[in-house]
Amino acid sequence: MPTSSHSHQATIKRAFLYKVSFIAGLGGFLYGFDMGIIAAALIYVRESFALSTRMEEWVVSSVLVGAMAGALAGGYIADHAGRRFTLLLGGLIFVLGSLLAFAAPNVWILIGSRVLLGLAIGFTSVTAPVYVSELAPPETRGMLIGLYQFALTVGIAVADLTGYLLASHHAWRSMFGLGAVPALVFLTLLLTLPESPRWLFSQGRTAEARAVFASFTDEAGTELLIEDIRIALEAKIEKRWSALWSRPVRLSLLIAVGFTILQQVTGINTIIYYGPRIFTMAGITSNENAIFATLLVASTNVVATVIALVLVDRVGRKPLLYWGVGGMTLSLFLLAYSFHAPTAFGARPGAIALLCLMLYIICFAFSMGPIAWILASEVFPLQIRGRGMAAATLGSGASNFLVSITFLTLITTAGSSLTFLLYAAFCIVTLLFVRFIVPETKGRALESISSQRSAVSL
């Protein structure tokens, strides 16, 4: 919770915080599973429906169309109907989308189910990090929000494992349908959580907000937290989309949206969506082996995300970003060169590609992966935090869509080397953005972060 203007700080029950973070993190797991499962399933969907390259790109990217719509709708719903309600709605849509994908009789119904899953992803990715940020104390906020990204990486790894185990049966329908199981668990556990007390207070429901605070802190802590929120709400910011372009907020918008766009255009989801295809291009001929290599990369993603959870509240956001994005840049240059000169490193191209992608994913996982969502949930004022997070998610979804819908076309027209060099160039842009635009938010109260953004607004 935020540090008050007083020298004291509210004492919060850690068991409650971990429960909230775990359940909200399941939304990240669902995000990762439904994004990641397409890597293995696409191989067999392509065979079942005799898809062209363009239709493959649409099957992959349709989920992002839904995610962008879900971000816009989810931001509005989160600010008007509450964080918890939005998460519940997202969980229900996850169940429906998974079952529809399982039963899809043709590629158009499959694409429709992927749009529906994207809608759920938009709802949860907008709301879950905000929900956690509004309950977490400053000294552990980065780690607790980072659990969402950690759960997302676990979801991707479980999706790749599911794909690998079902690959020999070509059971792409089961790959999609199994997503309904964690979605039902998510829905059930959400019913045990309270609404965000910050949101309740912003709606004038002070008694309910106090009751939620009283469930995880003492009376003195409740008063400190209520005072912080009351001071934050004195800023006259209307709950309208146009407020995001107002002078007090526009720098926050640049930070959140700019960074989530850069998170995508540095190429991360080409690996998540097209990992088996990349390894096939690098010389791995078996579908099962290509899926297994993708599983190794996804598992590395999970382990490396733990580095961010441990360090993000200790060393800060920016040092991790400098090291991480620097490593991503190096690995992409090496990968591009390995495609340009396959025998240059004296090893099989498939092995070199695997090493480069594992280095890339390690560096992404302890830097841009979690920190993009941490920053986006920290920098906006309370009154429009849902809409601000929606804008960041929309930027992420739009750039993700652009990357995923063009990847195979770029590979075909420009070649593998130039494609990965392009992503490396965006990594260099990201380093400059971190240096000159991104603030350090380690250990600071949410209200103080947004008030500083106002003081130095563009």
For each residue, the residues with C-beta under 8 A, 3 or more apart:
1: 9 10 12 135 136 137 138 217 221 225 228
2: 137 138 225 228 445 446 447 448
3: 9 138 228 444 445 448
4: 8 9 10 224 225 227 228 445
5: 227 228 231
6: 224
7:
8: 4 220 224
9: 1 3 4 137 224
10: 1 4 137 217 218 220 221 222 224 225
11: 217 218 221
12: 1 16 17 137 216 217 221
13: 16 17 216 217
14: 17 18
15: 18 19
16: 12 13 19 20 215 216
17: 12 13 14 20 21 135 136 137 140 144 216
18: 14 15 21 22 144
19: 15 16 22 23 192 193
20: 16 17 23 24 131 132 135 193
21: 17 18 24 25 132 136 144 145 147 148
22: 18 19 25 26 147
23: 19 20 26 186 189 190 192 193
24: 20 21 27 28 87 128 129 131 132 147 148
25: 21 22 28 29 128 147 148 150 151
26: 22 23 29 30 151 182 185 186 189
27: 24 30 31 87 90 91 124 125 127 128 148 151 186
28: 24 25 31 32 124 125 128 147 148 149 150 151 152 155
29: 25 26 32 33 151 152 154 155 158 182 186
30: 26 27 33 34 91 94 120 121 124 155 179 182 183 186
31: 27 28 34 35 121 124 125 152 155
32: 28 29 35 36 151 152 153 154 155 156 157 158 159
33: 29 30 36 37 155 156 158 159 179 182
34: 30 31 37 63 94 97 98 117 120 121 155 159 179
35: 31 32 38 63 121 155 156 159 269 272 273
36: 32 33 39 155 156 157 158 159 160 272 298
37: 33 34 40 41 159 162 163 175 176 179
38: 35 41 42 59 60 63 114 273
39: 36 42 159 160 163 272 273 274 275 276 291 294
40: 37 43 44 159 160 162 163 164 166 167 172 175 276 291 294
41: 37 38 44 45 163 172 175 176
42: 38 39 45 46 56 59 60 273 276
43: 40 46 47 167 172 276 287 291
44: 40 41 47 48 167 170 171 172
45: 41 42 48 49 51 59 107 110 172
46: 42 43 49 50 51 56
47: 43 44 50 170
48: 44 45 172
49: 45 46 55 106 107 110
50: 46 47
51: 45 46 55 56 59 107
52: 55 56
53: 56 57 408 409 412
54: 57 58
55: 49 51 52 58 59 107
56: 42 46 51 52 53 59 60 408
57: 53 54 60 61 404 405 406 407 408 409
58: 54 55 61 62 111 405
59: 38 42 45 51 55 56 62 107 110 111 114
60: 38 42 56 57 63 273 274 404 405
61: 57 58 64 65 401 404 405
62: 58 59 65 66 111 112 114 115 118
63: 34 35 38 60 66 67 114 115 117 118 121
64: 61 67 68 118 397 398 400 401 404
65: 61 62 68 69 115 118 401
66: 62 63 69 70 114 115 116 117 118 119 120 121 122
67: 63 64 70 71 118 119 121 122 125 393 397 400
68: 64 65 71 72 118 122 393 394 397 398 401
69: 65 66 72 73 115 118 119 122
70: 66 67 73 74 90 118 119 120 121 122 123 125 126 393
71: 67 68 74 75 122 125 126 390 391 393 394 397
72: 68 69 75 76 122 390 394
73: 69 70 76 77 119 122 123
74: 70 71 77 78 86 90 122 123 124 125 126 127 386 390 393
75: 71 72 78 79 126 386 387 388 389 390 391 393
76: 72 73 79 80 386 387 390
77: 73 74 80 81 85 86 89 123 386
78: 74 75 81 82 83 86 126 127 130 199 386 389 390
79: 75 76 199 239 384 385 386 387
80: 76 77 239
81: 77 78 85 86
82: 78 85 86 195 196 199 200
83: 78 86 87 127 130 131 134 195 196 199 386
84: 87 88 131 190 193 194 195 196
85: 77 81 82 88 89 195
86: 74 77 78 81 82 83 89 90 123 126 127 386
87: 24 27 83 84 90 91 123 124 127 128 131 190
88: 84 85 91 92 187 190 191
89: 77 85 86 92 93 123
90: 27 70 74 86 87 93 94 119 120 121 122 123 124 127
91: 27 30 87 88 94 95 120 124 183 186 187 190
92: 88 89 95 96 187
93: 89 90 96 97 116 117 119 120 123
94: 30 34 90 91 97 98 117 120 124 179 180 183 186
95: 91 92 98 99 180 183 184 187
96: 92 93 99 100 116
97: 34 93 94 100 101 113 114 116 117 119 120 179
98: 34 94 95 101 102 113 117 176 177 178 179 180 183
99: 95 96 102 103 177 180
100: 96 97 103 104 109 112 113 116
101: 97 98 104 110 113 114 117 173 176 177 179
102: 98 99 173 174 176 177 180
103: 99 100 109 173
104: 100 101 107 109 110 112 113 173 176
105: 109
106: 49 109 110
107: 45 49 51 55 59 104 110 111
108: 111 112
109: 100 103 104 105 106 112 113
110: 45 49 59 101 104 106 107 113 114
111: 58 59 62 107 108 114 115
112: 62 100 104 108 109 115 116
113: 97 98 100 101 104 109 110 116 117 176
114: 38 59 62 63 66 97 101 110 111 117 118
115: 62 63 65 66 69 111 112 118 119
116: 66 93 96 97 100 112 113 119 120
117: 34 63 66 93 94 97 98 101 113 114 120 121 179
118: 62 63 64 65 66 67 68 69 70 114 115 121 122 397
119: 66 67 69 70 73 90 93 97 115 116 122 123
120: 30 34 66 70 90 91 93 94 97 116 117 123 124 183
121: 30 31 34 35 63 66 67 70 90 117 118 124 125
122: 66 67 68 69 70 71 72 73 74 90 118 119 125 126 393 397
123: 70 73 74 77 86 87 89 90 93 119 120 126 127
124: 27 28 30 31 74 87 90 91 94 120 121 127 128
125: 27 28 31 67 70 71 74 121 122 128 129 373 393 396
126: 70 71 74 75 78 86 122 123 130 386 389 390 393
127: 27 74 78 83 86 87 90 123 124 130 131 386 389
128: 24 25 27 28 87 124 125 131 132 148
129: 24 125 132 133 145 148 373 374 376 377 389
130: 78 83 126 127 133 134 196 377 385 386 389
131: 20 24 83 84 87 127 128 134 135 196
132: 20 21 24 128 129 135 136 141 144 145 147 148 377
133: 129 130 136 141 145 377 378 385 446
134: 83 130 131 196 197 198 199 382 385 446
135: 1 17 20 131 132 196 197 216
136: 1 17 21 132 133 140 141 144 145
137: 1 2 9 10 12 17 140 141
138: 1 2 3 141 443 444 445 446
139: 313 443
140: 17 136 137 143 144 313
141: 132 133 136 137 138 144 145 313 374 378 446
142: 145 146 312 313 317 370 371 374 441 442
143: 140 146 147 309 310 312 313
144: 17 18 21 132 136 140 141 147
145: 21 129 132 133 136 141 142 148 149 370 373 374 377
146: 142 143 149 150 305 308 309 312 370 371 373 374
147: 21 22 24 25 28 132 143 144 150 151 309
148: 21 24 25 27 28 128 129 132 145 151 152 370 373
149: 28 145 146 152 153 305 308 369 370 373
150: 25 28 146 147 153 154 302 305 306 309 370
151: 25 26 27 28 29 32 147 148 154 155
152: 28 29 31 32 148 149 155 156 369
153: 32 149 150 156 157 298 301 302 305 365 369
154: 29 32 150 151 157 158 302
155: 28 29 30 31 32 33 34 35 36 151 152 158 159 182
156: 32 33 35 36 152 153 159 160 272 298 301 302
157: 32 36 153 154 160 161 295 298 299 301 302
158: 29 32 33 36 154 155 161 162
159: 32 33 34 35 36 37 39 40 155 156 162 163 175 298
160: 36 39 40 156 157 163 164 275 291 294 295 298 299
161: 157 158 164 165 295
162: 37 40 158 159 165 166 175 178
163: 37 39 40 41 159 160 166 167 175 291 295
164: 40 160 161 167 288 291 292 295
165: 161 162
166: 40 162 163 169 170 171 172 174 175
167: 40 43 44 163 164 170 287 288 291
168: 288
169: 166 174
170: 44 47 166 167
171: 44 166 174 175
172: 40 41 43 44 45 48 166 175 176
173: 101 102 103 104 176 177
174: 102 166 169 171 177 178
175: 37 40 41 159 162 163 166 171 172 178
176: 37 41 98 101 102 104 113 172 173 179
177: 98 99 101 102 173 174 180
178: 98 162 174 175 181
179: 30 33 34 37 94 97 98 101 117 176 182 183
180: 94 95 98 99 102 177 183 184
181: 178 184 185
182: 26 29 30 33 155 179 185 186
183: 30 91 94 95 98 120 179 180 186 187
184: 95 180 181 187 188
185: 26 181 182 188 189
186: 23 26 27 29 30 91 94 182 183 189 190
187: 88 91 92 95 183 184 190 191
188: 184 185 191
189: 23 26 185 186 192 193
190: 23 84 87 88 91 186 187 193
191: 88 187 188
192: 19 23 189
193: 19 20 23 84 189 190
194: 84 197 212 215
195: 82 83 84 85 199 200 208 212
196: 82 83 84 130 131 134 135 199 200 212
197: 134 135 194 200 201 208 209 210 212 213 225
198: 134 201 202 209 229 382
199: 78 79 82 83 134 195 196 202 203
200: 82 195 196 197 203 205 206 208 209 212
201: 197 198 204 205 206 209 226 229 230 233
202: 198 199 229 233 382 383
203: 199 200
204: 201
205: 200 201 208 209
206: 200 201 209 210 226
207: 210 211
208: 195 197 200 205 211 212
209: 197 198 200 201 205 206 212 213 226 229
210: 197 206 207 213 214 222 226
211: 207 208 214 215
212: 194 195 196 197 200 208 209 215 216
213: 197 209 210 216 217 221 222 225 226
214: 210 211 217 219 222
215: 16 194 211 212
216: 12 13 16 17 135 212 213
217: 1 10 11 12 13 213 214 221 222 225
218: 10 11 221 222
219: 214 222 223
220: 8 10 223 224
221: 1 10 11 12 213 217 218 224 225
222: 10 210 213 214 217 218 219 225 226
223: 219 220 226 227
224: 4 6 8 9 10 220 221 227 228
225: 1 2 4 10 197 213 217 221 222 228 229
226: 201 206 209 210 213 222 223 229 230
227: 4 5 223 224 230 231
228: 1 2 3 4 5 224 225 231 232 445 447
229: 198 201 202 209 225 226 232 233 382 447
230: 201 226 227 233 234
231: 5 227 228 234 447
232: 228 229 235 381 382 446 447 450 451
233: 201 202 229 230 382 383
234: 230 231
235: 232 248 381 383 451 454
236:
237: 243 246 248 249 381 383 384
238: 242 243 383
239: 79 80 243 383 384 387
240: 243 384
241: 244 387
242: 238 245 246
243: 237 238 239 240 246 249 383 384 387
244: 241 249 250 253 384 387 388 391
245: 242 249 250 253
246: 237 242 243 249 250
247: 250 457 458
248: 235 237 381 453 454 457
249: 237 243 244 245 246 252 253 380 381 384 388 453 454 457
250: 244 245 246 247 253 254 457 458
251: 254 255 453 456 457 458
252: 249 255 256 379 380 381 388 450 453
253: 244 245 249 250 256 257 388 391
254: 250 251 257 258 437 458
255: 251 252 258 259 375 379 437 438 439 453
256: 252 253 259 260 375 376 379 380 388 389 391 392 395
257: 253 254 260 261 391 392 394 395
258: 254 255 261 262 395 433 437
259: 255 256 262 263 372 375 376 392 430 433 437 438
260: 256 257 263 264 372 373 376 392 393 395 396 399
261: 257 258 264 265 395 396 398 399
262: 258 259 265 266 368 426 429 430 433
263: 259 260 266 268 368 369 372 396
264: 260 261 268 269 396 399 400 402 403
265: 261 262 399 402 403 423 426
266: 262 263 325 328 332 364 368 423 426 427 430
267: 270 271 332 403 420 423 426
268: 263 264 271 272 361 364 368 369
269: 35 264 272 273 400 403 404
270: 267 273 274 278 403 404 407 423
271: 267 268 274 275 278 294 297 357 360 361
272: 35 36 39 156 268 269 275 298
273: 35 38 39 42 60 269 270 404 407
274: 39 60 270 271 277 278 407 408
275: 39 160 271 272 278 279 290 291 293 294 297 298 357
276: 39 40 42 43 279 280 287 290 291 293 294
277: 274 280 281 290 408
278: 270 271 274 275 281 282 353 357
279: 275 276 282 283 284 289 290 293 294 350 353 354
280: 276 277 283 284 285 290
281: 277 278 339 411 416
282: 278 279 338 339 349 350 352 353 354
283: 279 280 342 348 349 350 353
284: 279 280 289 290 293 350
285: 280 289
286: 289 290
287: 43 167 276 290 291
288: 164 167 168 291 292
289: 279 284 285 286 292 293
290: 275 276 277 279 280 284 286 287 293 294
291: 39 40 43 160 163 164 167 275 276 287 288 294 295
292: 164 288 289 295 296
293: 275 276 279 284 289 290 296 297 350 354
294: 39 40 160 271 275 276 279 290 291 297 298
295: 157 160 161 163 164 291 292 298 299
296: 292 293 299 300 354 358
297: 271 275 293 294 300 301 354 357 358 361
298: 36 153 156 157 159 160 272 275 294 295 301 302 361
299: 157 160 295 296 302 303
300: 296 297 303 304 358 361 362 365
301: 153 156 157 297 298 304 305 361 362 364 365 369
302: 150 153 154 156 157 298 299 305 306 365
303: 299 300 306 365
304: 300 301 307 308 361 362 363 364 365 366
305: 146 149 150 153 301 302 308 309 365 366 369 370
306: 150 302 303 309 310
307: 304 310 311 365 366
308: 146 149 304 305 311 312 320 365 366 367 369 370 371
309: 143 146 147 150 305 306 312 370
310: 143 306 307 314
311: 307 308 314 315 320 366
312: 142 143 146 308 309 315 316 317 320 370 371 374 442
313: 139 140 141 142 143 442 443
314: 310 311
315: 311 312 319 320 442
316: 312 319 320 440 442
317: 142 312 320 321 371 374 375 438 440 441 442
318: 321 322 434 438 440
319: 315 316 322 323
320: 308 311 312 315 316 317 323 324 366 367 371
321: 317 318 324 325 367 368 371 430 434 438
322: 318 319 325 326 431 434
323: 319 320 326 327 363 366 367
324: 320 321 327 328 363 364 366 367 368
325: 266 321 322 328 329 363 367 368 427 430 431 434
326: 322 323 329 330 363 431
327: 323 324 330 331 359 360 362 363
328: 266 324 325 331 332 360 363 364 367 368 427
329: 325 326 332 333 424 427 428 431
330: 326 327 333 334 359
331: 327 328 334 335 356 357 359 360 363
332: 266 267 328 329 335 336 356 360 420 421 423 424 427
333: 329 330 336 337 421 424
334: 330 331 337 338 352 356 359
335: 331 332 338 339 352 353 356 357 360 420
336: 332 333 339 340 416 417 418 419 420 421 424
337: 333 334 340 341 344 417
338: 282 334 335 341 342 344 345 349 352 353 356
339: 281 282 335 336 342 349 353 415 416 417 420
340: 336 337 344 417
341: 337 338 344
342: 283 338 339 349
343: 346 349
344: 337 338 340 341
345: 338 352
346: 343
347: 351 352
348: 283 351 352
349: 282 283 338 339 342 343 352 353
350: 279 282 283 284 293 353 354
351: 347 348 354 355
352: 282 334 335 338 345 347 348 349 355 356
353: 278 279 282 283 335 338 339 349 350 356 357
354: 279 282 293 296 297 350 351 357 358
355: 351 352 358 359
356: 331 332 334 335 338 352 353 359 360
357: 271 275 278 297 331 335 353 354 360 361
358: 296 297 300 354 355 361 362
359: 327 330 331 334 355 356 362 363
360: 271 327 328 331 332 335 356 357 363 364
361: 268 271 297 298 300 301 304 357 358 364 365
362: 300 301 304 327 358 359 365 366
363: 304 323 324 325 326 327 328 331 359 360 366 367
364: 266 268 301 304 324 328 360 361 367 368 369
365: 153 300 301 302 303 304 305 307 308 361 362 369 370
366: 304 305 307 308 311 320 323 324 362 363 369 370
367: 308 320 321 323 324 325 328 363 364 370 371
368: 262 263 266 268 321 324 325 328 364 371 372 430
369: 149 152 153 263 268 301 305 308 364 365 366 372
370: 142 145 146 148 149 150 305 308 309 312 365 366 367 373 374
371: 142 146 308 312 317 320 321 367 368 374 375
372: 259 260 263 368 369 375 376 392 396
373: 125 129 145 146 148 149 260 370 376 377
374: 129 141 142 145 146 312 317 370 371 377 378 441
375: 255 256 259 317 371 372 378 379 438 441
376: 129 256 259 260 372 373 379 380 388 389 392 393
377: 129 130 132 133 145 373 374 380 385 389
378: 133 141 374 375 441 446 449
379: 252 255 256 375 376 388 439 441 449 450 453
380: 249 252 256 376 377 384 385 387 388 389 450
381: 232 235 237 248 249 252 384 385 388 450 454
382: 134 198 202 229 232 233 385 446 447 450
383: 202 233 235 237 238 239 243
384: 79 237 239 240 243 244 249 380 381 387 388
385: 79 130 133 134 377 380 381 382 388 389
386: 74 75 76 77 78 79 83 86 126 127 130 389 390
387: 75 76 79 239 241 243 244 380 384 390 391
388: 75 244 249 252 253 256 376 379 380 381 384 385 391 392
389: 75 78 126 127 129 130 256 376 377 380 385 386 392 393
390: 71 72 74 75 76 78 126 386 387 393 394
391: 71 75 244 253 256 257 387 388 394 395
392: 256 257 259 260 372 376 388 389 395 396
393: 67 68 70 71 74 75 122 125 126 260 376 389 390 396 397
394: 68 71 72 257 390 391 397 398
395: 256 257 258 260 261 391 392 398 399
396: 125 260 261 263 264 372 392 393 399 400
397: 64 67 68 71 118 122 393 394 400 401
398: 64 68 261 394 395 401 402
399: 260 261 264 265 395 396 402 403
400: 64 67 264 269 396 397 403 404
401: 61 64 65 68 397 398 404 405
402: 264 265 398 399 405 406
403: 264 265 267 269 270 399 400 406 407
404: 57 60 61 64 269 270 273 400 401 407
405: 57 58 60 61 401 402 409
406: 57 402 403 409 410
407: 57 270 273 274 403 404 410 411 419
408: 53 56 57 274 277 411 412
409: 53 57 405 406 412 413
410: 406 407 413 414 418 419 422
411: 281 407 408 414 415 416 419
412: 53 408 409
413: 409 410
414: 410 411 418 419 422
415: 339 411 418 419
416: 281 336 339 411 419 420
417: 336 337 339 340 420 421
418: 336 410 414 415 421 422
419: 336 407 410 411 414 415 416 422 423
420: 267 332 335 336 339 416 417 423 424
421: 332 333 336 417 418 424 425
422: 410 414 418 419 425 426
423: 265 266 267 270 332 419 420 426 427
424: 329 332 333 336 420 421 427 428
425: 421 422 428 429
426: 262 265 266 267 422 423 429 430
427: 266 325 328 329 332 423 424 430 431
428: 329 424 425 431 432
429: 262 425 426 432 433
430: 259 262 266 321 325 368 426 427 433 434
431: 322 325 326 329 427 428 434 435
432: 428 429 435 436
433: 258 259 262 429 430 436 437 438
434: 318 321 322 325 430 431 437 438
435: 431 432 438
436: 432 433
437: 254 255 258 259 433 434
438: 255 259 317 318 321 375 433 434 435
439: 255 379 449 452 453
440: 316 317 318
441: 142 317 374 375 378 379 444 449
442: 142 312 313 315 316 317
443: 138 139 313
444: 3 138 441 448 449
445: 2 3 4 138 228 448 449
446: 2 133 134 138 141 232 378 382 449 450
447: 2 228 229 231 232 382 450 451
448: 2 3 444 445 451 452
449: 378 379 439 441 444 445 446 452 453
450: 232 252 379 380 381 382 446 447 453 454
451: 232 235 447 448 454 455
452: 439 448 449 455 456
453: 248 249 251 252 255 379 439 449 450 456 457
454: 235 248 249 381 450 451 457
455: 451 452
456: 251 452 453
457: 247 248 249 250 251 453 454
458: 247 250 251 254
